[in-house]
Amino acid sequence: MSKKRVFIIHGWVGKPDRHWYPWLKAQLESQGIEVIVPAMPNTEEPKLKEWLKKIKEVVKKSDENTYLVGHSLGAVTILRYIEKLAPEEKVGGIVLVGGLIVTKKKKLADFLKDELDYKKIKSHIAKKIVAIHSDNDPVVPLSDAELVRDNLDAKLIIVPKAWHFDDADGWTELPQARDILLKMVEK
C-alpha cells in the first residue's frame, strides 16, 4: 500500500506559504501524511495547461491514497486534473475551499471555458468530495459550492462569515479541512 499523500493547490496569485496552507501541511505531516504544496506557475496570469502540467509533475501517479485540496482557482484546477485522469486512475478524495467553478474574469477564462464533465470526475474519486465555503465570500459566490454539491454529490460545509479563507481575513488555520482529511485518509 502506498503512503497517504495530500497535495494543496493554491489559487490565483497565491503562494504555498500563505493563508492556512503551512498550518494544514504541518498538521497532516504530524500524522505521518506526506504533504506537498507546489508553487503553481505564472500566478498573475495563470494558464490551465501550465497548472495541469505542474500538478501532473508533482503527483506523478494518482491512486486511492492521493488526496487533493484546492483553494479558489486551485479547486477548478483539481477538477480539471481529475477529469483528464486515465480510466484506471483514482484519487482518494478532494476538499475544495472557496472553490471557483464559474467566473466572468477574462484572465481565468482558460480554466472555465468548457463545462466540467462531472460524471467523469465522480468516476475517479474513490471516497469523498467535500466543499468548504463561506456564506459571505466576496470572490467566489456560494452558488459555485452548490454546483459542486449538486453535480458531484459532495458534502457542503458552510462556514459563516469566513470571507474567502485568506490570511488577510485571519485564516491562518483551517481545522475544518484538517478534520475532513484525517477522516478521509482513515477509511
RANOR-V166530 format. One record per pair of residues at least 24 apart in sequence whose ideal C-beta (glycine too) atoms are under 6 Angstrom apart, sorted by the first residue. I is the first residue (numbers start at 0). GAP is how many residues later the second one is. D is the distance in Angstrom with one decimal. If there is no record, write none. Layout:
i-><I	I>
gap-><GAP	GAP>
d-><D	D>
This chain:
i-><1	2	3	3	3	4	4	5	5	5	6	6	6	7	7	8	8	8	8	9	9	10	10	10	10	11	11	12	17	18	18	18	19	19	19	19	22	22	23	23	23	26	46	47	47	50	51	54	61	61	63	63	63	64	65	65	66	66	67	68	69	70	71	71	72	74	74	75	75	75	78	78	81	81	82	82	82	84	89	89	90	91	91	92	92	92	93	94	94	94	95	96	96	97	97	97	97	98	99	100	100	101	117	117	121	126	126	127	128	129	129	130	131	131	132	133	133	133	134	135	136	138>
gap-><63	31	29	61	181	29	61	27	29	61	29	52	61	29	61	61	65	68	69	61	64	60	61	62	63	34	61	30	149	147	148	152	151	152	153	154	149	150	150	153	154	151	63	62	63	26	29	26	27	29	26	28	62	27	25	26	25	26	26	26	26	26	26	28	27	24	25	24	25	35	37	42	39	42	34	37	38	39	34	36	34	34	35	34	35	91	35	35	82	85	35	35	68	39	42	66	67	32	40	43	46	42	33	34	30	57	60	56	25	25	50	25	25	44	25	25	28	29	25	25	27	25>
d-><4.9	5.5	4.8	5.0	4.7	4.6	5.4	5.7	4.8	4.6	5.2	6.0	5.3	4.4	4.6	4.7	3.5	5.7	5.8	5.7	5.4	4.9	2.9	4.2	5.0	6.0	4.3	5.0	5.6	5.7	4.7	5.7	5.3	5.8	5.5	3.9	6.0	4.7	5.9	5.8	5.9	4.8	5.8	4.5	4.9	4.9	5.7	4.9	4.8	5.1	5.2	4.9	4.4	5.8	4.8	5.8	4.9	5.3	4.7	4.7	5.2	4.7	5.2	5.3	5.3	2.9	5.8	5.3	5.8	5.2	5.6	5.7	5.0	5.0	5.3	5.5	5.4	4.9	5.4	4.8	5.9	5.3	5.3	4.3	4.4	4.4	5.3	5.0	5.4	5.6	4.8	4.8	5.4	5.6	5.2	5.0	4.9	5.9	4.9	4.1	5.1	5.7	4.1	5.7	5.8	5.6	6.0	5.7	3.9	4.8	5.1	5.0	4.9	5.4	5.9	5.4	3.7	5.8	5.5	5.4	5.1	4.4>
